[in-house]
Amino acid sequence: MLNFIYYPVSAILWFWHKAFGYVLGPGNGFAWALAVVFLVFTLRAVLFKPFVSQVRSMRKMQEFAPEIQKLKKKYGDDRTKMAAEMQKLQSEHGVNPLGGCLPVLVQIPVFIGLFHVLRSFNRPALSPEANRQTANYVFSALDVQSFLDARVFGVPLSAFITEPAELLTRYGDISRWQIAVVAVPLTIVAGVLTHFTAKQSVARQNPAQVAANPQAAMMNKLMVYLFPLGVVGGGPFFPLAILLYWLSNNLWTLAQQRVVYQKIEAEDAEKKEVAIAQRQALGPRPGQKPVRPKRDTAGAVDHEAATPVDPREVGSGAGSNGVVSKGVGPTQSGSPEGSSGAQGSARADGSAPPGMIQQRPRPRKKTNRKRR
């Protein structure tokens, strides 16, 4: 049913075995071990870009985490409304919720396919003679025999600590202790790498947000301590080749996280420096007064061309608004029109001459008398 996974995984493993077998020999145990390791590296290299998208998505989720908390308080009881508002918020910030799960979702079928292919080299339902004569997906019967005869530090790659006693007889004089001597160190190293990988991921989270969310704090503790213990506890139940898969996968993840986190943090720091430089370029220099634009609308007063004067000077050239116009006017000294009949006279249009205050007519008082 899952042949669409088994065949590609076995094909990649076959390619790397042929490559390393050409150098070390097709029956060499380290050629098979390196084939498993580089199978992991090949698949993780394909998933590099989705992993970067996952990290960016997680950082964006941390940025608008306070808004998510507000939505939970507001729509905590209405799940439909909460889901709609969450989708709206994610679309506004450009976050794809599947982007953070894609690398993990892809690794699960890869692990299942690799586990099945490696277990199919040594089928418990078949006799040892029939098993050695049966092909394994893209591997021929000769490749199956080469895998079964391969040894790493004297231990077959398909052997595991808790293997039944009747199956151990297929390997000859191999005891559980001999398998444990090789399998246990690999398991411990894989668990330690899992711990540092989880710890490195948790260290990039916002401490304030983690402290405000008890569920996130509990999940971080599970990732840092419980998952590595699960790897160590599950080691005795898996073949040596699967332990090599875990070890190489965790080693790649640890190195990849370090490189990607440093790259993204450098990009964020560069963006902040550019934003600060732009604000400083647009802002006024120290000690410089801000420049106010002139108003060119009709009837507006040009404040730069007006000079405030004392109200007592009204009548000697000041207008009703307490300013003296700097433009050309009839009140300038030396003008014959400014000295003849300036006081007490009125213009033909009813406006007051320059230097005099025009009195506005008082509004008529309203009366309550009814008109007859």
MOCOR-V54489 format. One record per residue. N is the residue number from 1. RES is the residue in one small letter. PHI is phi in whole degrees, -180 to 180 (999 if undefined). D_LAST is the distance of its C-alpha to the last C-alpha in whole Angstrom. Layout:
# MOCOR-V54489
[[N | RES | PHI | D_LAST] [N | RES | PHI | D_LAST]]
This chain:
# MOCOR-V54489
[[1 | m | 999 | 105] [2 | l | -103 | 104] [3 | n | -63 | 106] [4 | f | -67 | 104] [5 | i | -99 | 104] [6 | y | -65 | 108] [7 | y | -67 | 109] [8 | p | -62 | 107] [9 | v | -64 | 108] [10 | s | -67 | 111] [11 | a | -68 | 111] [12 | i | -65 | 110] [13 | l | -64 | 112] [14 | w | -63 | 115] [15 | f | -61 | 114] [16 | w | -69 | 114] [17 | h | -67 | 118] [18 | k | -64 | 119] [19 | a | -66 | 118] [20 | f | -77 | 119] [21 | g | -67 | 122] [22 | y | -67 | 124] [23 | v | -92 | 124] [24 | l | -97 | 125] [25 | g | 109 | 127] [26 | p | -65 | 125] [27 | g | -95 | 126] [28 | n | -73 | 125] [29 | g | -67 | 123] [30 | f | -71 | 121] [31 | a | -65 | 120] [32 | w | -69 | 119] [33 | a | -64 | 117] [34 | l | -67 | 116] [35 | a | -64 | 115] [36 | v | -66 | 112] [37 | v | -63 | 111] [38 | f | -77 | 110] [39 | l | -63 | 109] [40 | v | -65 | 106] [41 | f | -62 | 105] [42 | t | -65 | 105] [43 | l | -67 | 102] [44 | r | -71 | 101] [45 | a | -66 | 100] [46 | v | -64 | 99] [47 | l | -93 | 96] [48 | f | -66 | 96] [49 | k | -63 | 92] [50 | p | -59 | 91] [51 | f | -67 | 92] [52 | v | -63 | 90] [53 | s | -63 | 87] [54 | q | -63 | 87] [55 | v | -65 | 87] [56 | r | -63 | 84] [57 | s | -64 | 82] [58 | m | -66 | 83] [59 | r | -68 | 82] [60 | k | -67 | 79] [61 | m | -63 | 79] [62 | q | -69 | 79] [63 | e | -68 | 76] [64 | f | -105 | 74] [65 | a | -61 | 75] [66 | p | -60 | 72] [67 | e | -68 | 70] [68 | i | -66 | 72] [69 | q | -63 | 72] [70 | k | -64 | 68] [71 | l | -66 | 68] [72 | k | -66 | 71] [73 | k | -70 | 69] [74 | k | -82 | 66] [75 | y | -120 | 67] [76 | g | -64 | 70] [77 | d | -89 | 70] [78 | d | -100 | 69] [79 | r | -70 | 72] [80 | t | -64 | 71] [81 | k | -66 | 68] [82 | m | -64 | 70] [83 | a | -66 | 72] [84 | a | -66 | 70] [85 | e | -68 | 68] [86 | m | -66 | 72] [87 | q | -63 | 72] [88 | k | -64 | 69] [89 | l | -65 | 70] [90 | q | -67 | 74] [91 | s | -68 | 72] [92 | e | -66 | 70] [93 | h | -92 | 73] [94 | g | 69 | 76] [95 | v | -108 | 78] [96 | n | -103 | 80] [97 | p | -63 | 81] [98 | l | -77 | 84] [99 | g | -64 | 85] [100 | g | -80 | 86] [101 | c | -103 | 88] [102 | l | -60 | 90] [103 | p | -59 | 93] [104 | v | -69 | 94] [105 | l | -65 | 93] [106 | v | -76 | 96] [107 | q | -69 | 98] [108 | i | -63 | 99] [109 | p | -65 | 100] [110 | v | -65 | 102] [111 | f | -64 | 104] [112 | i | -62 | 104] [113 | g | -65 | 106] [114 | l | -65 | 108] [115 | f | -61 | 109] [116 | h | -68 | 110] [117 | v | -65 | 112] [118 | l | -68 | 114] [119 | r | -70 | 115] [120 | s | -75 | 116] [121 | f | -69 | 119] [122 | n | -132 | 120] [123 | r | -81 | 119] [124 | p | -67 | 121] [125 | a | -75 | 121] [126 | l | -103 | 124] [127 | s | -71 | 127] [128 | p | -57 | 128] [129 | e | -70 | 130] [130 | a | -70 | 127] [131 | n | -66 | 125] [132 | r | -73 | 126] [133 | q | -103 | 127] [134 | t | -108 | 123] [135 | a | -73 | 121] [136 | n | -130 | 117] [137 | y | 57 | 115] [138 | v | -80 | 115] [139 | f | -84 | 118] [140 | s | -80 | 122] [141 | a | -64 | 124] [142 | l | -67 | 126] [143 | d | -67 | 123] [144 | v | -65 | 123] [145 | q | -64 | 126] [146 | s | -64 | 125] [147 | f | -66 | 122] [148 | l | -67 | 124] [149 | d | -88 | 127] [150 | a | -73 | 125] [151 | r | -131 | 125] [152 | v | -122 | 123] [153 | f | 56 | 125] [154 | g | 82 | 127] [155 | v | -117 | 124] [156 | p | -65 | 123] [157 | l | -69 | 120] [158 | s | -91 | 119] [159 | a | -88 | 120] [160 | f | -141 | 118] [161 | i | -65 | 119] [162 | t | -90 | 118] [163 | e | -67 | 120] [164 | p | -58 | 122] [165 | a | -64 | 126] [166 | e | -68 | 127] [167 | l | -83 | 125] [168 | l | -66 | 126] [169 | t | -67 | 129] [170 | r | -69 | 128] [171 | y | -90 | 128] [172 | g | 92 | 132] [173 | d | -89 | 132] [174 | i | -114 | 129] [175 | s | -99 | 128] [176 | r | -66 | 124] [177 | w | -66 | 125] [178 | q | -65 | 126] [179 | i | -67 | 122] [180 | a | -65 | 121] [181 | v | -61 | 122] [182 | v | -92 | 120] [183 | a | -75 | 117] [184 | v | -64 | 116] [185 | p | -61 | 116] [186 | l | -62 | 114] [187 | t | -67 | 111] [188 | i | -65 | 111] [189 | v | -63 | 110] [190 | a | -63 | 108] [191 | g | -66 | 106] [192 | v | -65 | 106] [193 | l | -65 | 104] [194 | t | -63 | 102] [195 | h | -64 | 101] [196 | f | -68 | 100] [197 | t | -64 | 98] [198 | a | -67 | 96] [199 | k | -65 | 96] [200 | q | -66 | 95] [201 | s | -70 | 92] [202 | v | -68 | 91] [203 | a | -65 | 91] [204 | r | -86 | 88] [205 | q | -84 | 86] [206 | n | -77 | 83] [207 | p | -61 | 84] [208 | a | -65 | 80] [209 | q | -69 | 80] [210 | v | -66 | 83] [211 | a | -66 | 82] [212 | a | -80 | 79] [213 | n | -120 | 81] [214 | p | -62 | 83] [215 | q | -66 | 84] [216 | a | -65 | 85] [217 | a | -64 | 87] [218 | m | -67 | 89] [219 | m | -65 | 90] [220 | n | -64 | 91] [221 | k | -65 | 93] [222 | l | -64 | 95] [223 | m | -66 | 95] [224 | v | -78 | 97] [225 | y | -117 | 99] [226 | l | -74 | 99] [227 | f | -62 | 100] [228 | p | -61 | 103] [229 | l | -66 | 104] [230 | g | -65 | 104] [231 | v | -65 | 105] [232 | v | -66 | 108] [233 | g | -69 | 109] [234 | g | -88 | 108] [235 | g | -57 | 111] [236 | p | -64 | 114] [237 | f | -98 | 113] [238 | f | -122 | 112] [239 | p | -64 | 115] [240 | l | -61 | 116] [241 | a | -65 | 114] [242 | i | -67 | 111] [243 | l | -64 | 111] [244 | l | -64 | 112] [245 | y | -62 | 109] [246 | w | -59 | 107] [247 | l | -62 | 108] [248 | s | -68 | 108] [249 | n | -66 | 104] [250 | n | -69 | 103] [251 | l | -65 | 105] [252 | w | -64 | 103] [253 | t | -63 | 100] [254 | l | -63 | 100] [255 | a | -68 | 101] [256 | q | -66 | 98] [257 | q | -61 | 96] [258 | r | -62 | 97] [259 | v | -66 | 96] [260 | v | -68 | 93] [261 | y | -62 | 91] [262 | q | -64 | 93] [263 | k | -67 | 91] [264 | i | -68 | 88] [265 | e | -65 | 88] [266 | a | -66 | 89] [267 | e | -65 | 86] [268 | d | -64 | 83] [269 | a | -65 | 84] [270 | e | -66 | 84] [271 | k | -64 | 81] [272 | k | -64 | 80] [273 | e | -64 | 81] [274 | v | -66 | 80] [275 | a | -64 | 76] [276 | i | -66 | 77] [277 | a | -64 | 78] [278 | q | -66 | 75] [279 | r | -65 | 72] [280 | q | -68 | 74] [281 | a | -72 | 74] [282 | l | -80 | 71] [283 | g | -80 | 70] [284 | p | -70 | 70] [285 | r | -73 | 73] [286 | p | -60 | 73] [287 | g | 87 | 72] [288 | q | -91 | 70] [289 | k | -78 | 66] [290 | p | -67 | 64] [291 | v | -88 | 63] [292 | r | -97 | 59] [293 | p | -71 | 58] [294 | k | -76 | 56] [295 | r | -96 | 53] [296 | d | -105 | 52] [297 | t | -72 | 49] [298 | a | -67 | 47] [299 | g | 84 | 45] [300 | a | -83 | 47] [301 | v | -88 | 49] [302 | d | -82 | 52] [303 | h | -67 | 53] [304 | e | -77 | 57] [305 | a | -99 | 56] [306 | a | -116 | 54] [307 | t | -124 | 55] [308 | p | -68 | 53] [309 | v | -131 | 53] [310 | d | -73 | 52] [311 | p | -61 | 48] [312 | r | -68 | 49] [313 | e | -85 | 51] [314 | v | -62 | 47] [315 | g | 103 | 47] [316 | s | -116 | 51] [317 | g | 122 | 50] [318 | a | -91 | 49] [319 | g | -85 | 46] [320 | s | -69 | 42] [321 | n | -93 | 44] [322 | g | 81 | 47] [323 | v | -126 | 50] [324 | v | -112 | 52] [325 | s | -72 | 52] [326 | k | -91 | 56] [327 | g | -82 | 55] [328 | v | -76 | 55] [329 | g | -151 | 52] [330 | p | -76 | 52] [331 | t | -94 | 52] [332 | q | -69 | 56] [333 | s | -65 | 58] [334 | g | 96 | 60] [335 | s | -84 | 57] [336 | p | -70 | 56] [337 | e | -76 | 52] [338 | g | -75 | 52] [339 | s | -104 | 53] [340 | s | -108 | 51] [341 | g | 64 | 47] [342 | a | -77 | 47] [343 | q | -97 | 45] [344 | g | 77 | 41] [345 | s | -100 | 41] [346 | a | -128 | 39] [347 | r | -80 | 40] [348 | a | -68 | 38] [349 | d | -86 | 37] [350 | g | 88 | 35] [351 | s | -86 | 37] [352 | a | -75 | 39] [353 | p | -70 | 43] [354 | p | -59 | 46] [355 | g | 93 | 46] [356 | m | -122 | 43] [357 | i | -92 | 40] [358 | q | -86 | 37] [359 | q | -87 | 34] [360 | r | -82 | 31] [361 | p | -67 | 27] [362 | r | -72 | 26] [363 | p | -70 | 23] [364 | r | -71 | 19] [365 | k | -76 | 19] [366 | k | -79 | 16] [367 | t | -113 | 14] [368 | n | -92 | 12] [369 | r | -71 | 9] [370 | k | -83 | 6] [371 | r | -73 | 4] [372 | r | -85 | 0]]
